[in-house]
Every structure is written in C-alpha cells, then in structure tokens.
Amino acid sequence: MPVIFESTCGELGALQATLSGAIGAELDLPDSELQCESMPRPDGEGVRLRFSGAVGGERIAIIIALPDLGAGETGQEFDSNVTISVEGSGRFFSTPNHNTCWTDIASNTPLTDQTGTHNVVGGLSCVGPLGEINGDGFVDIRELQFSGVAYWGSSKPKTRTSSMPELDDTFESATLEIINDAGERLEFDVYLAENFEQQRRGLMFVRKLPERTGMLFIYEGNDMHSMWMKNTYIPLDIVFARGDGSVSSINRDTVPLTLDSQRSTEPVRYVLELNAGTTRRLGIGSNSRLLWEK
C-alpha cells in the first residue's frame, strides 16, 4: 500500500516539469500529492523552496534557492540555484552557478494564518543542465511551473543568546542544511568562522557542544586545509566540503588536545566541525552535501 503524505503546501501547491537525462520524468503533482518546505537562505537574504513527491515509485525532491527574492516581490529572471535528488539514492544534481537558471515570479501573496509565509507562484527556466555531484550524469529541466510556500522569517542571521558565551561574543551564527547520503534534509546551528582570527580560534577551549551544533569554516576559495586539536577539549567529526558543498572527506572521532594534523584530501572551501559520532549517526558521508550559498 503506498505511503500517503500530508500536503504542506497550504492547499495551493502544484508542480509541473519535464526532466530528462539521468532522471527522466514528467512531473504533474497536485497539492494532495506534494510536500512543500521553505526556509531563509543561510545568509538571511532570499529564500529556498523545496518540493517533493512520488513519481514512478520514487520520491523526487527539487530545491530552488532564490537569493534576490524578497517577501511579496514579483518579477522576471531572478537568479536561481537548483538542486534535484531522488530521495534515498544518494544522487544529487545541481546548477554550477547563478547564471544557469532563472525564475519568473507571477505572484507572492502572504498567507494570513502563517506569519512570514507566502504562497509563491512562478516558472523556472534553465539554459544548461544540472551536473551530478560526485558523478558524470546530468539532468535537464524544461517547463517547470510551481505553486508553493515560501518562508522568510527573520531577515538576517540569528544572533545567539544561548549558553555558550565563549563563542557568542566572537562568532555570528546561522542555520546550515545538509542533505545526507539517504537524501534526508538535516539542520544544524553553526557558528561561522570567516576571518583569520576566528579560524585560528575555532572550537578551542569549548568544553561541551550542544547536539546539532557545530562550527563552519568558510574560506575564500578551494584550497588544501589542515586543522588540529590543540586546546580542543572535545572529540570532533571534521567534514571537508568542496565549493559546491559536496563532501570531499570526513575525519571522524578526532582525539582532543593533540597536534595531529587533520588534513583535507583535496582542495576544499568549507570545513565543518561537529560532535564526534554525528556523521555516522545521521548518515553524513561522501554522497552528502552542505547547502550553503553565502
């Protein structure tokens, strides 16, 4: 018996598209067969829309990131980043940059019963294929039309008022999303290490890190990076990710208070530090991807 998914599209959802290449499918999903999710982008600008539904015995998920779209705004040719996955397969396809896909927004109407949430109707056009992350395949999108929900919430990254004053005064924080090897979307609260002083300090002297909390090191471009555990009192999983967010390698269960180098195996742009054991427990591996667009 098929699983019945409750719609989260505000009774206004719809998704129509033609996919070809590694994923060949005609999508024509009404509200009753569609799941909609939305969240602000990590830097607090724009919004992401996520659609998923069953097609031919599989669930296909499409994420459209619109960095320039504001609440209530309509117009043509909004730059868009797009990710497509078959849930549970570990295969992801993504735009290489902001110059591949554009979205025309026909309407952007507040939902009266949900603060910060809008019904957004539009169409997506792409001039090139979405390449496979860690693979050679591609997916072409044609004639994608959608109606879903968009949530802006707070317009800027949140400032922590939590129980970690040793980090709150030095680092900004944001929400990081990770698509794990099974295609599941995970959320983490992360402190942002963006400049030299922040990256040099990292998680030194921290005695306890809350679950689903970590530190994201953001570098200017892809390069070889090496971390160490000097003055670090907790064991960590260290995730190295390329510029497109795809996971390159993971150093698990690092030993506290050592000077052993934890090196990337290739040039990367992002390094994510999490509590030891997190990546195994949540299925984060070589087919996972960090959704960060700052």
N, C-alpha and C positions, 0 to 999 in steps of 0.2 A: 504494500500500500504506500503510495507516495507521501512524503512528508508535506504537511500543509504549513506554509509560512504566513504569519500575520503581516499584512501590509503596514509599513511605517511611512507611507507617502502622503498622509493626510487626505486620503481618498481622492487624490488628484494625480496620482502617479501614472506615468506611461513611458515606455522606452521602445523605440523602433530603430533598427540599424541593420546594415548588411556588413558582415565580416567575412574576409577571405584570407587565404594564406594558411598559416599553421592552425588557425581557428576559423572554420567555415561554418557560418550560422546566419540564419535570418531571424532577427530578434523582433518580436511584436508582443511585448509584455504589457498587459493592462495593470491597473492598480492592484487588483486582487492577487496577482502573481509576482509582484515586485516588492523588493525591500529597498528602502531609501535610508541613507545616513548622510550626515553632513557635520562638518566641523571647521572652525577657522584654521587657516594655514599657520605653521609654526611661528612665523614672524609677526603674526597678528594682522597681516594685510590680505584681503581677499577671502576666498572660501574654497572648500572642497565639496563636491557632490559625489556620492557613491551609490551606484545602482547594482543590484544583483538579482538574478532569477534563474530558474531551471530551464535549460534548453537541451533537448535530446538526452536526458538522463544525467546531465552535468549542470553545475551552477557556474555561470559566468558572472564575473564582477567587473565593473567599469568605474574607474575613479577619474573625475575631471577636476583638475585644480585650476582655479581662475584667480590669479594673484592681483588683478586690477579691478575686479568686480566688487562694488560696494552694495550695501543693503538698499534695495529699492531702485537700483540703477539698471537701465536698459541701454541697448546699443548694439553695434556691429563690431565684429572682429576683435573680440577680447582674446589676448594671448592665452593659450591653454596648454597645460601638461596633462597627458592622458596615460593611464596605466590600465591594462586589461589582464585578467588572470582567470584561469579555470580553477576554482576553489579546490584545494586538496591535492593538486597536481604538482605544485612547486614550480610551475612555469609562469613567467611574468613577461609582459611586453610593454614597452614604454617609449614615449617620444624622446628623441635625443636632446631636444632643446625647446625653447619657447617659440621657435619660428616654423614649427611643423603643423600645428593645429590652431584653429581659431573657433570661437563660439559667438554666435549671434543670440542675444537675449531679447526675446519678444516681450516678456512680462516678468515682473519681480515684485510680487504682492505680499504684504505681511499677512501672516495667519493670526487672527485675532486672539486665539486661545493659547498661543505659544510665543512668549517674548523672545525677540531676536530671530525668529524663524519665518522664512518667506517661502511661498510657492514660486519656483523659477521655471519658466518655460523657454526653451531655446533649441538651437540646432548647432551641431559641431561639424566642421569641415577640416580635412587634413590633406596636405599636399604631398605627404610622404608616408611610408609605412612606420609602424611601431616595431622597433627591433626587440628581439628576445634578450633578456638579461641572462648572462651566462649561457648563451646558446646562439645558434645560427639562424633561427627561424624569424619570421616577421608576420605581422597582421596588418591588413589594410582595412580601414574603416570607410564606409560610404553611407551617406544619407542618414546620419544619426540625428534623431529628434528625441527630445526628452521633456518630461514634466516631473519635477521632484521637489524636494525640500532643501533649503539652504539655511544654515545656521551661522550667524556671525558672532553672537555672544559678545564677549569683550573685544574691543577693537585693537588692543595691544597685548603683548605677552604679559602674563600674570607676574606679579611680584610676590615672592613667598613671605608669608608671615608664620611659617611652620616652626618646628622645634629644632632647627639646625642653624642657629645664629652664626656659627663659624663659617657657613657658606652664604647665608642670606645677604650679608653685608657686602660681599665681593662679587657675586655672580648673579646675572639675570637668569630667569628660568622660563621654560616653555614646555609644551606637550609635544613629545615625539611619538610618531606612529611607526610601527614595524609590522610588515607582512611576513609572517613566519613561513617555514617550509611547507606547512599544510594549507597556506593561503588564508590563515586567520589574521585578523587585524588586532594588534595589541597596542596599548597606550602606556607611555611612561612619562613621569615627571622628570625632566632633566635640567641640571644646571649647565649653563653654556660657558665653555672655556674658549674665548675667541681671540684673546690677545696673549702676548708672550708671558706676562706676569701671571695671568690666570692659568695658562697651560703649564707653567713651571710649578705652580702650587698644586693644581689638581685636587685630588682627594686626600692629600697629606693631612694627618692628624685627626681625620674623621674616625670616630670610634664605632659608629653604627649608622647604616644607611637603610632608610625605610624600603620596604618591598615596593617594586615598580618605580624605584627612583634610581637615577644614575647621573653621570656627567658626560656631556657630549663635547668633544674637542673638535673645533671647526677650523680648518686650515685654508689658506688662500687657494691652493690648487693641489693636485695629486703629487705626492712625494713619498719617499720612504720615511716611516716614522717609527720611533722606538720609545717605549715607556719603561719606567722602573717602579719599584715598590718601596723606595726609600721613604721612611717616615709614614708609610701607609699601613694602618693597623688592621685592615680587614681584607680578606681574600676577595679577589675580583675575577669576573669574566671580562676580557678585553676584546671588543669587536672592532675589527678594521674593515672599513667600507670605502668603496670607490666613489668617485664624484657623482655617479648616478644613484648612489645609495645602496647598490648591491653589495652584499657581504663578500669580502675577499677571504678573510680568515678569522679565526677566533682562538685566542689563548685563554684556556679555561683554568679556573682554580689556581690563580697565581698566589705565590707564597708571600705573606706580609713581611715587611721590614727587611727586604733583600735588595741587592743591587743588580740582580739578574735582568738583562735586557729582554723586554717583551716586544719583539720586532714584527712589523708587517712583512708579508712575503712578496709584496709588490707595491708600487706607488698607490697611495690612498689619500683621500681628502678628509675622511671622518674617522674618529676613534671614539667608541662608546664604552664607558666603564660601568658595569653592573655588578650587583652582588654575585659572588661565586655560586654556581649552580643554576642561575636564572636561565641561561641559554638552553641548557639541556631540558630543564623542567618545562619551558614554554615552546620548545621546538624551533629555536632560532639557530639556523645553520647556514650552509653555503648557498642555499636557494632562497634565503630571506632577503628582505630589502628594507632599508631605512627610508621613510618618506619625509624627507627634509628638503626644503626648497629655498632656504634663505640665501 
